[in-house]
Amino acid sequence: MLPPMSTSTAPTLLFVIGPAAVGKMTIGSAIAERTGLKLFHNHLTIEPLLRLFTYESPQFQRLNHGFREQIFAEAAASDLPGLVFTLVWDFDDPEDAALVERYSAPFRARGSRVLFLELCADQSVRLERNSGESRLAEKPSKRDLEWSNRNLVGMDAKYRLNSIDDFAHIPESHLLIDNTHLEPDQVAQRAIEYFGL
């Protein structure tokens, strides 16, 4: 059982979801700067573990998800205003949905709002963004651009990385933005206004 929160306001959990190189980390950072929410982008746990284990290994998967679940539990029980977490979600994989629920659980237990900002953009634009300076600085595993571009295209072909009607039951908690032609600050501001962050 989690200890009681020391403030009357439960922290917010904002997932920023979408396919690779759509701008999740950049937009999440812009939202965090404006709201005081803390950015927890998915590669903060991925990159250290890749120094030890391959992505597909059981050790990597156990540690990656275990670290994240512990961070979510601690953040939900803290005085933080909340987290912005970035995630690539395969909407056809029930395990991904279950993972999102596990990550959300400590926040829901506090009565927190769990929100979803979903981004989509043309693949050609995402391939350009894939070599962005901030992306490569934060994500060393993406620096082999030939592999990274192939991986991006392959993921698009293999997985359903944008929703169809998956959030129809919670429209007030979900916002889809096509940011093909939008600047990160524009997207961040639109999300902040929509969710009242």
N, C-alpha and C positions, 0 to 999 in steps of 0.2 A: 504494500500500500504506500502511495506517495505521501510525503509530508504536506501539510496545508501550505498554500501560497502565502507569502507575507504581504502581498498587495491585493487589492480588491479587483484588479483588472487582470484577466487571464491573458497570457501571451498569445499572439496570433501566429499561425503557421500558414505561410504562403508558398505553395508549390509553383515553380515556374517550369512548365513542361513543354516539350516539343522535340523535333528531330535534331540531329547533330548540327552544330554551327548555326543555329537559328538566332542566337543572341541571348540565350538564357542567362549566362553569367553576367554579361554586360548590362542587361536590363535589370537583373536582380540587384546588381551593385548600385545602379541608379535609384532603384526603389529604396534600398537600404540607406543610402545617403540622405534621402529626403524624409524618411519616416523614423529612423532610429532602429528599425528592425536589423537584425544581424544576418549578413549573407553567409550561408553555409553551402557553397557550391559543391557538386558531387565529386569533383576531382580532389577535394581536400582530403578525402579518405582513399581515393583510388591511387594517386601518384606515389605516396610512401609505400604502399603495399606492393606496387608493381616492381619496386626495387628488390623485393624478396620472392614474390610468387607470380606465376602467370595468372592472367585474368580468369581463365577458365578453371583454375585449380580449386579444390574444395577449401584449402586454407585461405585463399584470397576471398572467396565468397563468404565464408563464415566470419572472418575478421572484418571485412568491409561492412557487411550488414550489422554485425554485432556492435562495431564502433558507432555506426550511425544511430542505431536504436538507443544506445546509451546516451549519446549526445542529445537526441530528441527528448528522452526522459528527463535529463538534467535541465534542459532549456525550458521544458514545460513546467518544471517545479521551481523555476528561478524567478527573479525579478526582471528578467529581460522583457522588452516589449514584444519580442517574437523573433521568428526565423523566416528567412527566405531560402528555400531549398530548391536547387535545380535538378531536373531529372529527365532522362529519356525514358518514356513509358511506351511499351508495346501493348496497345489496347486489345490485342487478340490473345494475350497471355494472362490467364487468371493468376499466375504467380506474381506478376507485376502489380496487379490490382491488390492482391493480398499484402504485398510488400508496402504499398502506399498506406494501406489500412494499419499495418503494424507501426509504421512511422508516425501516423496520425494519432494512434491510440492514446498516448499520454496527454496530448493536447485536448482531445475530445473528452477525456476523463476530467479535465479542468474546466470544461465548458467553453473552451477556446473556439474561435472561428478557424476553420480549416478551409482555405481558399485555393483556387486553381487558376493561374494565369497561363493560358495556352497560346503558344506562338507558332505560326506557320510562315514559311517564306519559300519562294521559288528555289529549286535545287541549284540553279546556276548562281544565284546570289549567295547561297550558303557555301558553295564551293569557294567563292571569293573570300567569304568571311572565315573560312577554315584556316587561312594563313594569316589571320589578323595577329598583330603584335601582342595584345593582351592575352589572347587565347593561347598562343604558344608559350608565353611567359608563365602562365598558370598551369599549363597542361603539357609537360615535357613529352608525354607519351604520344602527342599529336604532331611532334616536330618532323617526323618522317612523312612529308606531305604526300608523296606518291601513295604510301600505304593508307594514310588518313583519308585522302580523297576517295580511294577505292572502297574503304570501309564505309564512308558516308553514303556513297551510291549503293553499295550492297545492303546496308541497313534499310535504306528507303525501299529497295525492291523486296526485301524479305519480311519487313515488319510494318504494322499499321501504327505509325508514330504520331498521328493526329486523330482526335476523336471524331465520331459521327454524331451519335445522340447519347453518348456515354454519360453526359452530365445533365440530361434532360430533367432529372428528378431534383436537381439543385441549381437551377439557373442563376440564382442570386450569388452563388459561391463560385461561379465559373465565368471567365471572360476569355474569348478567343479573339486574337488580333493577328491579322496578316501584316507582318512588319517588313515585307519585301522592300517597300519604298519609304519606310518610316525611320526616323532617327531614334536611338535608344531613349533619349529624354522624352520624346513624344509618347512613346509606348509606356514608359514609367509613369508619366503624369496621367495618362488615360486610366491606367490600372489603379493608381492611388485614388483618383476621383471616383471610379466605379465601385471600389471596395470600401471607400471611406477610410483609408489608412492614415 
